[in-house]
Amino acid sequence: MNNTQKVTVELKNGKFHLLNGKSTDELNPKALILCSAAECAGWTIMGILAKDNITLKSLEITAWGELNTPTLKAESLYTKFMISYNVRCNNLGDQNAVSEAVRSAQEKHCGVVAMLRKIAPVDHEISIVSVE
């Protein structure tokens, strides 16, 4: 069985933070790559939505990477990635714009996700709910 690294960031007070109050100092270098991808995608989404004056209630992004070794080693390499987007928007009308912003960030505009694609396949999933 291969080792999976996982990092979750959430938007709080206009900044992205690691879930559960962790610090990036606590992450190994391979997990930092996942953290960078999650934050880059998040900032890209926020930039796209700002053009339409859409604000979110919450945004949580989890990036997983599967390594080719059963335990984390210096020579471990990622073989695939998954990025999960969990979004709470203010109303039903924002859901389409939010979905398009996430898709656009994932597929076109996030440079770190594009770099991950050069390493291994990158899948994603989106969950959007409104609080209306």
Disulfide bonds with the S-S distance in Angstrom:
none
